[in-house]
Every structure is written in structure tokens, then in C-alpha cells.
Amino acid sequence: RALPLPKKQLAPIPESAGVVELVDVTPFITPNKSFYRIDTALVVPKVDINKWTLKITGMVGQERSYTYDDLLAMNLVEQDITLTCVSNEVGGILMGNARWLGIPLMDLLEDAGIDPKATQIVGRSVDDWSAGFPVAALKRGSKAIVALGMNGEPLPFDHGYPARLVVPGIYGYASATKWLDTIEVTTLEAAEGYWVPRGYAKEAPIKMGSRIDVPRGLTTVAPGLVAVAGIAWSQTVGISRVEVKIDNGEWQEAQLADEVDVDTWRQWKFAWQATTGQHEITVRTFDKNSKLQIEDRVAPLPNGATGWHQVLVFVS
């Protein structure tokens, strides 16, 4: 079955006079083959598309069932959305940004007639895994979709073919159901996703963060002008400023790439005049409400890590 795959234009990181060419900086779009995978499937489900349906059940006026062809015939949209695993450490790589193609989740829920008393949306997969997030997450103009495509291709099997949920601003363990089979409309009290009884928080908004991608920690660079660069994110709000500090010096503002969407990470870079020796580079970010990223280091369990990312670099 042909999957129509329109493509938006990417917004490249802007160039600064005097800043050396950036190498190995996280690209705006994470290629499918490089996109992180975290799930409980020992064997990746291989769904028979001729037998598969997506069901909308629970607290709705009329339960619905859709075949793959039904979904393809709907109004498909593209959304650039960053996904993050709750297990991601400060400076970690368990996050990725992709261009998702699918049906707006609210279109499906409104078609079924969501009960105003409903407070939770639960996604259930063909292998009985589940994840739930508050209905309130969809009331902020959310771009949540039932995704059929990823970065110009049908969803790879590893990432949830034939359909998965993608919900901006919610950690994957509470929202990103792959191999989607059922969307259940319910209450926060009536159901718990797979990871909640195992010690993770019921509600899981992604915490604001930032990361240094280059130079890598414990690497050596030559003296002179060095590009320090990375990404920052504050989903559903957006990033307003990124600051970099060298050793115990003053905080200095980094240059931001053009914002593509508040639901994606934002690239940044900073021109550092590196001097011989050992140096510690620290990054922090502010959202569009002027809120500062949390400095204190907290481990990922139960609802996501916090802390400013630092790297140690040698200059010689």
C-alpha cells in the first residue's frame, strides 16, 4: 500500500562568522537507523496488515475500528516531534527527533466522541504493552498523532509498524505506544500503563534540558577558535536562550538555530577561544517563560533526570 510522504524543508543551523565548521553535531532529524529503541519486545512484532485494525474504545460516544487503508485515506499531516526516554541521563543519547506522518490523535478521538469526564488516554499494543497519559496533554494544541510514517518512510518494524502514538512533551514510557492496537479513553484512576506499577511516575512530562554534542567529553582539541555546540529542548513551551560557561567564568549566550517547532529540540552553538590546558564546559537553557533549567542532578527514576550537562576537554 502506497504511503504518501510529503516533505517539509529542514531549518539548518545558521552560520556564525568565524565559527569553524561543526563536525558530528546532532542533526535536526535523527535517521531511522540511528533512532534510539527502548521497548519490552524480545521479538519485534510483525503485524499482518490484512488482519490488523486500530480500535478506539472506552469512554466514547461510539467505539470505532479502522483498517490501515481507512487510516491512509484520512487527512495525513506531518509533525516534527522529539521523543525522549525517561531513562535518558543528563547528556544522554536516548532521544531523537523525527518527522512523523500520521493522523492527528484528536481527529480520531473527536470522531468517536470523547466523554468530557475522561482524564486519560491509554495506548495498547498488539503484544499487550500499554502506556497512558492525561487527556490534558491534548488540550494545549497538542500535535499528538497516530503515526504511520517516519522520516519519509513507512514506520520501520522496530519503531512500531503499522502505527504508533507520538505525543509531544510526554516521556515515551507513558505515551509512545508502538505496534498500536487500541486507543482506550478512560480515567487516570481506572488504568495504569506497563511501567507505573514498576516504580515510574503516573504522569510524565518531559523535563527541560540541554546537551553538549561537540566537543565530546575527554577529547583533545587544538588551541584557538573551537565550536561548542549541541541541542536544547522544552517541549510544548520552546527554548528562548542557551548559555555556556567555561570553567568558573561568566555565563555567555550561545547562538540558536531557527526554531522549527516548540515540540522539537533546538540546535545551538558557541564560539570558544580555547587556551592550552584542561577546561570544563557547562551548558544551561531557559524556556520561553524565562524558566531556568534545573541545575540539581537527579537520577531518571521515577520521572526523568535533571541537571546541567558538563564536559571536560583538553586543549593542546
C-alpha positions in Angstrom: 0.0 0.0 0.0 1.4 3.3 -1.0 2.0 5.7 1.9 2.0 9.4 0.8 5.0 11.0 2.2 5.2 14.8 1.8 8.4 16.5 3.0 8.9 19.8 4.8 12.0 21.9 4.4 14.6 21.5 7.1 15.9 24.5 9.0 19.7 24.2 9.1 21.7 25.7 12.0 22.7 29.2 10.9 26.4 30.0 10.3 28.3 32.5 12.5 31.2 34.5 11.2 34.5 33.0 12.5 33.0 29.8 13.9 34.7 26.7 12.5 32.7 24.1 10.6 30.7 21.9 13.0 31.5 18.2 12.9 29.4 15.4 14.4 26.8 17.8 15.7 23.4 16.1 16.3 21.4 16.8 13.1 17.9 18.2 13.3 16.4 14.9 12.1 17.6 11.6 13.5 17.9 9.0 10.8 15.7 5.9 11.3 18.7 3.6 11.6 20.1 5.8 14.4 16.9 6.5 16.3 17.0 5.0 19.8 14.9 2.0 20.5 13.6 1.2 24.0 10.8 -1.4 24.5 10.0 -4.7 26.2 9.6 -6.7 23.0 12.0 -9.7 22.9 10.9 -10.3 19.4 9.7 -7.4 17.3 6.0 -7.9 16.3 5.4 -8.5 12.6 1.8 -7.4 12.1 -0.3 -8.9 9.3 -1.7 -5.7 7.9 -4.6 -7.5 6.3 -5.9 -8.5 9.7 -4.9 -5.5 11.7 -7.3 -2.8 12.9 -6.9 0.2 15.2 -9.7 0.4 17.7 -11.0 3.4 19.7 -12.7 2.2 22.9 -13.7 3.2 26.4 -15.4 6.5 27.3 -16.5 7.5 23.9 -19.9 8.0 22.3 -19.3 5.4 19.6 -16.4 2.9 19.5 -14.5 2.9 16.2 -12.4 0.5 14.3 -10.1 1.4 11.4 -8.2 -0.6 8.9 -4.8 0.5 7.6 -6.4 1.6 4.3 -9.0 3.6 6.3 -6.2 5.5 8.0 -4.3 6.1 4.8 -7.5 7.7 3.3 -7.7 10.2 6.2 -6.2 13.7 6.4 -2.5 12.9 7.0 -0.2 15.5 8.5 3.5 15.8 9.2 4.8 16.7 12.6 8.4 17.3 13.7 8.5 15.9 17.2 11.3 14.9 19.6 10.9 11.7 21.6 12.7 11.2 24.8 13.2 8.1 27.0 12.7 8.6 30.7 15.9 6.6 31.3 17.9 9.3 29.5 20.7 10.5 31.7 22.0 14.1 31.7 23.8 14.4 28.4 22.5 11.1 27.3 21.6 9.9 23.8 18.2 8.2 24.5 16.3 10.8 22.5 15.7 11.5 18.8 13.9 13.9 16.6 11.9 12.6 13.6 9.4 13.8 11.0 6.3 11.8 11.7 3.4 11.3 9.2 0.0 10.3 10.5 -3.5 11.2 11.7 -4.0 13.8 14.4 -5.0 11.9 17.5 -7.7 14.5 18.3 -9.3 13.8 15.0 -9.8 10.2 15.9 -11.0 10.9 19.4 -13.4 13.6 18.3 -14.8 11.2 15.7 -15.5 8.7 18.4 -16.9 11.4 20.7 -14.7 11.6 23.8 -16.5 11.7 27.1 -15.8 15.1 28.9 -15.3 13.1 32.1 -12.3 11.1 30.6 -8.9 12.0 32.1 -6.5 9.5 30.5 -5.7 8.1 27.1 -4.2 4.6 27.1 -2.4 3.1 24.1 -2.3 -0.7 23.9 -0.1 -2.6 21.6 -0.5 -5.9 19.8 1.8 -7.6 22.4 -0.3 -6.2 25.3 2.1 -3.4 26.3 0.4 -0.2 27.4 1.1 3.4 28.2 -1.2 6.2 29.5 -1.1 9.9 29.6 -3.5 12.7 30.7 -6.2 13.9 28.4 -5.0 17.4 29.5 -1.9 16.8 27.4 -4.1 17.1 24.3 -5.7 20.4 25.4 -2.7 22.6 24.7 -2.9 22.5 20.9 -1.0 19.2 21.0 0.3 17.8 17.8 -0.1 14.2 19.0 -0.6 11.8 16.1 -1.1 8.2 15.3 2.0 7.9 13.2 2.2 5.7 10.0 5.4 7.2 8.6 8.8 8.2 9.9 11.3 10.4 8.1 9.9 9.8 4.7 9.3 6.1 5.0 6.6 3.8 6.4 7.2 3.1 10.1 10.0 0.6 10.4 9.1 -2.6 12.2 11.4 -1.7 15.1 9.6 1.6 15.6 6.1 0.4 15.6 4.8 -0.6 12.2 2.0 -0.3 11.2 1.1 2.5 13.6 2.3 4.1 16.9 1.4 7.0 19.1 3.6 10.1 19.2 2.8 12.6 21.9 4.9 15.8 22.3 6.1 16.6 25.8 5.4 13.2 27.4 8.2 10.6 28.1 7.9 7.6 25.8 7.1 5.1 28.6 3.9 7.0 29.2 2.8 7.8 25.7 4.8 6.3 22.8 2.9 3.0 22.2 4.4 1.1 19.3 2.6 -1.6 17.3 -0.6 0.2 18.3 -3.7 -1.9 18.5 -6.2 0.0 20.7 -6.6 3.6 22.0 -8.7 3.5 25.2 -10.3 6.6 26.6 -10.6 6.2 30.4 -9.6 7.9 33.7 -6.4 8.2 35.5 -7.7 6.1 38.3 -9.0 3.2 36.1 -5.8 2.2 34.3 -2.1 2.1 34.7 0.5 1.8 31.9 3.1 -1.0 31.9 5.8 0.9 33.8 3.7 2.6 36.5 3.4 -0.5 38.8 7.2 -0.9 38.3 8.0 2.3 40.1 7.7 5.0 37.4 5.5 8.1 37.8 2.0 8.1 36.5 2.3 11.4 34.8 5.5 12.0 32.8 6.0 15.5 31.3 9.5 15.7 29.7 11.8 18.0 31.7 13.6 20.9 30.0 17.2 20.1 29.2 20.3 20.8 27.1 23.3 18.9 25.9 26.8 19.5 24.6 27.5 17.4 21.5 30.8 18.9 20.5 33.5 18.8 21.6 33.0 15.4 23.2 33.9 14.9 26.8 37.6 13.8 27.4 38.6 14.7 23.9 41.5 16.9 22.9 41.2 20.0 20.6 43.7 22.4 19.3 44.1 25.9 20.8 42.2 28.7 19.0 38.7 29.1 17.9 36.6 26.0 18.7 32.9 25.4 18.1 30.9 24.2 21.1 27.5 23.0 20.0 24.5 20.9 21.0 20.8 20.8 21.5 18.3 22.1 24.0 14.6 21.3 24.5 11.5 22.4 26.4 8.6 20.7 24.6 5.2 22.5 24.3 6.9 25.7 25.5 10.1 26.2 23.5 13.6 27.5 24.1 14.4 31.2 24.4 18.1 31.1 25.4 21.1 28.8 25.8 24.1 29.8 27.9 27.6 28.3 28.0 30.2 28.6 30.8 33.9 27.8 30.5 35.4 26.7 33.9 34.3 29.2 36.5 33.9 32.1 34.1 30.8 34.1 33.3 27.8 32.6 31.5 27.8 33.6 27.8 24.9 33.4 25.4 25.1 30.8 22.6 23.6 31.3 19.1 20.4 29.5 18.5 19.3 27.9 15.2 15.9 29.0 13.9 13.1 27.4 15.8 11.2 24.8 13.7 8.7 23.9 16.4 8.4 24.1 20.2 7.9 20.3 20.2 11.4 19.6 18.8 14.9 20.1 20.1 16.7 23.3 19.1 20.3 23.4 18.0 22.8 25.9 19.4 26.5 26.8 19.0 29.1 28.9 20.7 32.5 30.2 19.6 35.1 29.4 22.2 38.6 30.8 22.1 40.3 27.8 23.6 43.5 28.1 25.5 46.0 25.4 26.4 45.1 23.3 29.4 42.2 21.4 30.9 38.7 23.0 30.7 35.2 22.2 31.9 32.3 23.4 29.7 28.8 23.7 31.1 25.5 24.4 29.3 22.1 25.5 30.6 18.9 26.7 29.0 15.9 28.9 29.5 12.4 28.3 28.1 10.1 30.9 26.6 8.6 31.6 30.1 12.1 32.6 31.2 12.2 29.5 33.4 15.8 28.2 34.0 16.6 24.5 33.5 17.0 22.7 36.8 20.6 22.6 38.0 20.5 19.9 40.6 21.4 16.4 39.4 18.6 13.9 39.8 18.5 10.3 38.5 16.0 9.3 35.8 13.7 7.2 38.1 10.8 7.8 38.6 10.1 10.7 36.2 13.2 11.9 34.4 16.7 13.2 35.1 17.7 16.8 35.7 21.0 18.7 35.9 23.3 20.9 33.8 25.4 19.0 31.3 29.2 19.4 31.7 32.1 18.0 29.7 35.8 18.0 30.4 38.0 18.9 27.4 41.8 19.0 26.9 43.4 21.7 24.8 46.9 21.1 23.4 
